[in-house]
């Protein structure tokens, strides 16, 4: 999905920070800590921000360049099912909550 919507701005070997990326033929990600987000993307051109706004998110950050940390979790059920976050991820969210304009 990121490749489709972000085009050449998204580079899997840089932005995809999961050990699972090797299953798609990319080199393994070296940092295996639970604090690593699945994807980290510096949105210098506002491409991801504009995509999110087009799909219902309100403008949530004043800076033109925003760093997005995207964590992908799985569940044993559907999209509405509960999921577990590692305490380190919860702490990360509390640090990176965006400032509203």
Backbone bond lengths (Angstrom), bond angles and torsions (degrees), N, CA, C in turn:
res aa  C-N    CA-C-N  psi(-1)  N-CA   C-N-CA  omega(-1)  CA-C   N-CA-C  phi
1 X - - - 1.440 - - 1.537 111.10 -
2 X 1.316 117.12 -41.66 1.467 119.23 -179.75 1.522 110.83 -63.38
3 X 1.324 116.99 -39.72 1.471 119.90 179.14 1.527 110.98 -63.44
4 X 1.316 117.16 -38.65 1.468 121.32 -179.31 1.523 111.03 -66.73
5 X 1.325 117.65 -45.78 1.461 121.18 -172.46 1.524 114.49 -89.83
6 X 1.330 117.27 -23.12 1.467 119.49 -178.12 1.518 112.94 -106.89
7 X 1.322 116.18 -11.35 1.461 120.11 177.79 1.511 112.41 59.85
8 X 1.324 115.53 -135.09 1.472 121.25 -175.46 1.520 113.81 -71.09
9 X 1.336 117.31 -11.56 1.470 118.86 178.22 1.525 111.75 -70.99
10 X 1.337 116.32 -25.00 1.461 121.00 178.60 1.528 109.59 -93.29
11 X 1.329 116.16 121.76 1.465 122.19 179.63 1.536 106.73 -123.04
12 X 1.347 117.65 106.96 1.462 120.24 -175.00 1.529 114.84 -51.82
13 X 1.346 118.04 -41.47 1.467 119.03 -176.88 1.534 112.33 -68.31
14 X 1.331 116.88 -14.45 1.460 120.72 176.83 1.530 111.22 -102.97
15 X 1.321 117.40 -46.56 1.462 121.88 -170.90 1.522 115.37 -91.52
16 X 1.332 118.22 -22.91 1.466 121.47 -178.61 1.516 107.71 -89.72
17 X 1.332 117.15 109.78 1.459 122.17 -171.23 1.520 112.56 -110.04
18 X 1.305 116.75 34.29 1.461 121.30 -179.51 1.524 109.58 -111.61
19 X 1.334 115.42 146.83 1.461 118.93 175.96 1.528 110.84 -66.11
20 X 1.333 117.59 -17.81 1.468 121.53 -179.83 1.528 112.90 -71.85
21 X 1.314 118.02 -13.18 1.462 119.44 -177.50 1.528 111.89 -64.17
22 X 1.318 117.71 -21.88 1.465 120.73 177.76 1.523 110.80 -64.73
23 X 1.335 117.49 -27.03 1.463 120.72 179.21 1.530 111.78 -68.56
24 X 1.333 116.53 -19.47 1.462 121.58 178.12 1.528 111.05 -97.94
25 X 1.333 117.25 10.33 1.454 120.83 176.03 1.512 115.16 92.27
26 X 1.335 118.29 6.87 1.465 121.51 178.64 1.530 109.37 -92.45
27 X 1.324 116.49 161.16 1.459 119.57 177.15 1.529 109.46 -65.30
28 X 1.339 117.69 149.39 1.465 120.33 -178.64 1.528 111.39 -63.34
29 X 1.327 115.52 145.87 1.466 120.21 174.92 1.519 107.91 -80.04
30 X 1.328 117.53 134.21 1.460 121.42 -172.03 1.529 114.52 -78.71
31 X 1.324 118.59 -38.24 1.474 121.61 -177.04 1.525 108.44 -80.92
32 X 1.307 116.52 111.47 1.465 119.91 -176.87 1.524 112.34 -104.31
33 X 1.326 118.26 21.50 1.458 120.10 179.88 1.520 110.35 -75.78
34 X 1.302 116.36 155.85 1.464 121.18 -179.59 1.524 111.28 -71.64
35 X 1.336 117.13 -13.52 1.460 119.49 -179.45 1.524 113.02 -77.93
36 X 1.313 117.37 -16.53 1.467 120.08 -178.65 1.527 109.64 -69.07
37 X 1.320 116.38 131.91 1.459 120.74 174.91 1.519 108.48 -74.79
38 X 1.324 116.53 158.23 1.465 119.80 177.69 1.525 109.93 -62.82
39 X 1.340 115.93 -39.27 1.466 122.09 179.08 1.521 108.56 -138.36
40 X 1.316 117.37 139.68 1.455 122.82 171.64 1.522 106.60 -129.07
41 X 1.324 115.53 124.92 1.463 120.07 -172.83 1.520 109.83 -135.85
42 X 1.326 116.75 120.28 1.463 121.30 174.25 1.525 107.33 -85.99
43 X 1.311 115.55 112.62 1.464 122.44 -173.13 1.529 110.29 -92.03
44 X 1.346 116.85 66.61 1.469 120.47 -174.94 1.513 114.20 -65.56
45 X 1.323 117.69 -27.31 1.467 120.74 -179.92 1.527 113.60 -99.65
46 X 1.324 117.28 -1.22 1.463 120.34 179.02 1.522 114.16 78.69
47 X 1.328 117.69 13.32 1.463 121.63 -176.26 1.528 111.99 -64.96
48 X 1.330 117.58 -48.59 1.464 120.60 179.94 1.527 110.64 -68.03
49 X 1.316 116.65 -39.24 1.465 120.75 178.78 1.530 110.29 -61.03
50 X 1.318 117.55 -44.70 1.467 121.28 178.70 1.521 111.41 -65.05
51 X 1.338 117.44 -38.02 1.459 121.17 176.06 1.528 110.29 -60.02
52 X 1.324 116.84 -46.04 1.465 120.85 -179.92 1.526 111.69 -64.19
53 X 1.322 117.45 -40.45 1.470 121.47 178.68 1.524 110.01 -64.05
54 X 1.344 117.60 -43.66 1.476 121.55 178.19 1.521 112.32 -60.54
55 X 1.329 116.66 -26.49 1.460 120.74 -177.25 1.530 112.50 -104.83
56 X 1.316 116.87 27.62 1.451 120.40 169.14 1.507 118.01 104.69
57 X 1.309 119.76 -10.55 1.456 120.62 177.29 1.519 108.62 -80.79
58 X 1.315 115.98 138.37 1.461 119.97 176.02 1.521 108.92 -76.73
59 X 1.312 115.85 159.20 1.467 118.94 176.17 1.521 107.73 -62.49
60 X 1.299 117.11 122.59 1.461 120.85 -171.48 1.512 115.00 -121.04
61 X 1.310 118.64 -2.96 1.460 119.68 179.78 1.520 109.63 -141.21
62 X 1.305 116.11 142.20 1.464 120.94 -178.13 1.524 112.55 -83.32
63 X 1.313 117.42 -31.28 1.456 120.60 -176.42 1.517 111.70 -67.40
64 X 1.326 115.94 141.93 1.463 119.79 175.46 1.525 109.59 -67.14
65 X 1.317 117.06 -41.89 1.461 121.46 -179.54 1.528 109.13 -101.05
66 X 1.309 116.17 117.77 1.459 122.12 -179.43 1.525 108.38 -123.27
67 X 1.330 116.86 141.80 1.456 120.71 174.47 1.520 107.71 -98.34
68 X 1.328 115.90 120.46 1.455 121.96 178.38 1.520 108.93 -100.08
69 X 1.336 116.78 129.45 1.458 123.29 173.03 1.522 105.20 -110.79
70 X 1.324 116.95 111.37 1.456 121.98 -175.40 1.529 108.47 -109.68
71 X 1.322 115.40 121.65 1.466 120.99 179.23 1.520 108.52 -106.60
72 X 1.315 116.83 125.53 1.462 122.41 178.34 1.524 107.66 -105.05
73 X 1.332 115.77 126.05 1.466 121.30 177.60 1.512 109.93 -121.24
74 X 1.300 115.97 152.73 1.459 121.09 176.22 1.522 109.63 -104.98
75 X 1.326 115.16 158.36 1.460 120.94 173.41 1.523 107.82 -130.53
76 X 1.298 115.56 166.08 1.457 119.21 176.18 1.525 110.53 -90.64
77 X 1.331 116.25 -1.48 1.457 120.80 -179.33 1.526 109.46 -127.29
78 X 1.329 117.82 -149.24 1.452 122.14 -176.75 1.518 113.65 -84.00
79 X 1.332 115.03 -169.92 1.462 122.04 -177.09 1.525 113.84 -63.68
80 X 1.323 117.75 -26.81 1.463 121.32 -177.93 1.528 112.76 -89.59
81 X 1.314 118.38 0.61 1.467 122.37 -176.66 1.527 111.20 -73.43
82 X 1.318 115.33 154.59 1.465 121.13 175.08 1.521 109.88 -66.71
83 X 1.322 116.05 155.70 1.461 121.40 176.10 1.517 108.18 -143.12
84 X 1.304 116.52 165.24 1.463 122.31 -175.76 1.525 109.40 -107.02
85 X 1.334 115.97 134.19 1.465 121.95 172.78 1.518 108.34 -112.76
86 X 1.298 115.79 136.28 1.453 122.15 174.43 1.533 108.27 -64.40
87 X 1.340 119.29 143.47 1.477 120.84 178.63 1.531 113.73 -53.50
88 X 1.326 117.17 -33.19 1.467 120.12 178.42 1.525 110.75 -65.00
89 X 1.332 117.35 -35.99 1.461 120.88 177.32 1.531 110.81 -68.54
90 X 1.315 117.39 -39.59 1.472 120.83 177.39 1.525 109.61 -61.72
91 X 1.319 117.07 -42.84 1.467 120.66 177.95 1.520 110.67 -62.72
92 X 1.321 117.33 -38.77 1.463 121.45 179.56 1.520 110.40 -62.87
93 X 1.323 116.93 -42.11 1.467 120.57 179.15 1.513 110.79 -60.24
94 X 1.320 117.55 -42.09 1.461 120.40 -178.39 1.524 111.92 -65.78
95 X 1.334 118.35 -26.02 1.459 122.23 178.92 1.515 111.31 -82.41
96 X 1.339 116.94 -36.21 1.468 121.06 -172.24 1.517 114.62 -101.84
97 X 1.324 118.33 18.83 1.465 118.90 177.46 1.525 108.77 -64.14
98 X 1.339 117.23 125.81 1.470 119.31 -176.57 1.525 112.95 -68.78
99 X 1.313 114.89 151.69 1.467 121.79 176.88 1.520 108.27 -87.96
100 X 1.328 116.18 128.13 1.459 120.26 179.39 1.523 111.39 -76.13
101 X 1.320 116.91 144.12 1.466 121.42 177.62 1.523 109.64 -84.89
